[in-house]
Structure formats: C-alpha cells, structure tokens
C-alpha cells in the first residue's frame, strides 16, 4: 500500500464512528446491526435501518451510540446491546 493511500485511509477512519449492536427481537431472535456516522454531525439526526426475516426496524442513533426505535414491523419488543464501536 502506498503511503498516500494509507494516510487517506487513516484520515477517513478518524472522521467516522461506527456503532455495533446485537439486536434481540422477541419474534425472530438475535441478529447483528451496525451504524456508521460522521464523528461530528452537528446534532443532525442519524438513522439506522435493519432487520431479520419478518422483522424490520428504523431507529435514530444519537451520539454515544444511543438507539431510539422510530418504527418496527414484525419484531415484537426490541433490545439493542452495544457490542463495540470505533
């Protein structure tokens, strides 16, 4: 890898935050979800979508990887457990 490519890759990685979750649905079980956002998005709403099988959801993701479900279909109750971030 050329040095210039490496520097650009590092710069891009430092400009984003990724949040990784295990999502537990009372109807379809546990599955993974993730969301990447700019490190500084000025408080603008960030949206994550995901699902498994008959379950789908849309959620807001706030600073610190805090999830608020906006809409779900076929999921029953949803629980988000953060399993990592960078």
C-alpha positions as CSV (number, residue, x, y, z in Angstrom):
1,X,0.0,0.0,0.0
2,X,1.4,3.4,-0.9
3,X,1.9,5.9,1.9
4,X,-0.6,8.4,0.5
5,X,-3.3,5.7,0.3
6,X,-2.6,4.7,3.9
7,X,-2.8,8.3,5.1
8,X,-6.1,8.9,3.3
9,X,-7.5,5.6,4.9
10,X,-6.5,6.7,8.4
11,X,-8.0,10.1,7.9
12,X,-11.3,8.7,6.7
13,X,-11.4,6.2,9.6
14,X,-10.8,9.0,12.1
15,X,-13.8,11.0,10.6
16,X,-16.4,8.4,11.3
17,X,-17.7,6.5,14.3
18,X,-19.2,3.0,14.0
19,X,-21.6,1.5,16.5
20,X,-22.1,-2.3,16.5
21,X,-25.1,-3.9,18.2
22,X,-26.7,-7.3,19.0
23,X,-30.4,-6.8,18.5
24,X,-32.8,-9.1,20.3
25,X,-36.3,-9.4,18.9
26,X,-39.0,-11.2,20.8
27,X,-40.2,-12.7,17.5
28,X,-37.1,-13.6,15.4
29,X,-34.3,-13.9,18.0
30,X,-30.9,-12.2,18.0
31,X,-29.2,-10.6,15.0
32,X,-26.4,-8.0,14.4
33,X,-26.8,-4.4,13.3
34,X,-24.3,-1.6,12.8
35,X,-24.3,2.1,12.0
36,X,-21.5,4.4,10.9
37,X,-21.8,8.2,11.3
38,X,-19.5,11.2,11.0
39,X,-17.8,11.9,14.3
40,X,-19.2,15.4,14.3
41,X,-22.6,15.6,12.6
42,X,-23.6,18.8,14.4
43,X,-26.5,17.1,16.1
44,X,-28.2,16.1,12.9
45,X,-30.5,13.0,13.2
46,X,-28.7,9.8,12.2
47,X,-30.9,6.9,11.1
48,X,-30.2,3.1,11.2
49,X,-32.4,0.5,9.5
50,X,-32.1,-3.2,9.8
51,X,-33.9,-6.5,10.4
52,X,-34.0,-10.2,10.1
53,X,-36.7,-12.3,8.4
54,X,-40.1,-10.8,9.0
55,X,-38.7,-8.2,11.5
56,X,-37.6,-4.8,10.2
57,X,-36.9,-1.6,12.1
58,X,-35.9,2.1,11.7
59,X,-34.2,3.8,14.6
60,X,-32.4,7.1,15.5
61,X,-28.8,6.8,16.7
62,X,-27.6,9.6,18.9
63,X,-24.1,10.5,20.0
64,X,-22.6,7.7,22.1
65,X,-24.5,5.0,20.1
66,X,-27.8,5.6,21.9
67,X,-30.7,3.9,20.0
68,X,-34.3,5.1,19.9
69,X,-36.7,2.9,17.7
70,X,-38.9,5.0,15.5
71,X,-40.7,2.2,13.7
72,X,-40.7,-1.6,13.7
73,X,-42.7,-4.2,11.9
74,X,-42.9,-7.9,12.9
75,X,-40.2,-7.5,15.6
76,X,-42.3,-7.5,18.8
77,X,-40.1,-6.0,21.5
78,X,-36.5,-4.9,20.5
79,X,-33.5,-4.7,22.8
80,X,-30.2,-3.2,21.5
81,X,-26.9,-4.2,23.2
82,X,-23.8,-2.3,22.1
83,X,-21.1,-4.8,21.4
84,X,-18.5,-2.4,20.1
85,X,-17.6,0.9,18.5
86,X,-14.6,2.6,16.9
